[in-house]
Amino acid sequence: MAFTTLACRIFYVYYGVMAYMFMFQTETQIKMFEYADNGIAANALALNMARWCGAGFASLSLVFMAAAQLPFKSQKKILQYSFVGCLVSSYMSEQGQELLTEKGQELNIGRYLCILFALLSIVPCYVGTSAEKGKTQ
């Protein structure tokens, strides 16, 4: 199995879990990211937007499920483009710090997850074995 296939599988499992958490365990998910309890965290708009975010994660999960079945070159291209999305997510994790508790601002789980997934999306494209050629890329 190519590293790109493994990366696609890790992405679809992660995005699937995040979809479930944001759509069906919304309040728990909001608390996990250490949002401050200033009346915004649990209001109807925040909960609705979090559920929409979950729907987006579900879509990404399905895209990566399909990508895991594609040939190496296609997987590589999808992972390269998803790298840009990870960078945008990393930028967005730095925005809205005032909505987090002090502990949340120190930990900033989103920052580290985005950096981890940026690496996971780009490293397998250039390190490892191509499933098609059997050669080191």
N, C-alpha and C positions, 0 to 999 in steps of 0.2 A: 504494500500500500504506500502510495506517495505521501509525503508530508503535507502536500496541498489537500489531499483527501481527508487526512486527519484534522487539519485546520478547519475545513468546511464542516466536518462533523462536530467539532468542538463548538463552532459558531452556532450551528443549528440547535444543539442542546442548550447552550447558554441563552440564546434568544428565545427558545421555547419556554425555559424556566422564567425568564424575565416577563414574557407575555402572560404566562399564568399568574405570576405575582402581581403585575400591574392591573390585570383585568379582574382577578377574583380575590386577591388579598391586598387590595389597594391601600387601605389604611396601614397595614403592617409594612408594606413596602415604603410608604412615605416615612414612617417612623424609622425604618432601618437606615435610610439615608440622612437621618438626623436633621430633619426640617424643624425649625423653631415653631413652637406652638403659639403663634401670634394671631390665631383666628383664620389664617390663610390656609394652613396645612390641611385642615379637615373640611374646608368649605366645599360646596357642591361643584363649583367651577374647577377647583384643584383636583377633586376626585374624578370628574369627567375627563379632564385633560390627561390625567394619569392613565385612565382606561383607554383613551385614544392612543397614548404612547404604547400601551400593551398591545393594541391592535397592530401598530407598526412593527413591534417586535415579533408578533406572530407572522406577519408577512415576510420579514427578514429570515425567520426560521425556515419557512417554506422555500424561500429562494436558495438558502444554503443546503437544504435537503436535496434539492434538484442539482445544485452545483456539485455535491459530493458524488454524483453519478456521472459527471461529465469527464471527458479526457483531460489530461494534465494541462494542456495549453489553455483550455477554457477556464479551468479552475484558477490557473495562475492569473488570468486577466480579471476574473471576478474578485479575487483576493487583492490584487493591486488597486482596483477601484474602491474596494471597501476600506483600504488604508486611508484614503482621503476622508471617508466618512468618519473613521476613528479619530482623525486629526480634528475634524469639525466638532465631534463630540467632546474631545479633550478641551477645546476652546470653550465650548458651552458649559462644561463642568466648572469652569472658573467664573462664569457669570452668575449673578444672583447669590453671591456669598451671604448677603444680609438675610436671606431666607433660612439659613442654616443656624443651628446652635453653635456655641463656641467649640464644642467637641467635634461637630460636623465640619466646621471650618478647618480645624486642625487635621482631621483625618482625611477629609475630602475623598471619599471612596471612589467617586466618579472619575477623578483625575487618574488614579492608579489603574482602574479598570480600563479606561480608554487607552492609556499608554501600553498596558499589557496586550490588549487586543490589536493595537496598531502593530506591535511587534509580531503578534501571531498571524496577522494578515500579510505581512511583507517578507518575513524571514523564510517561510517554506517555499516561497517563489524562487529563491536563489540558493537555498541550501537543501540538500537531500537528493532523492532519486526520482527521476521521471518515471511514471508508471508505464509510459509508452516505449521509451527508449532503453530503460534499464541502465542508463548512464547517470553519473553524478552531474547535476546541473550546476 
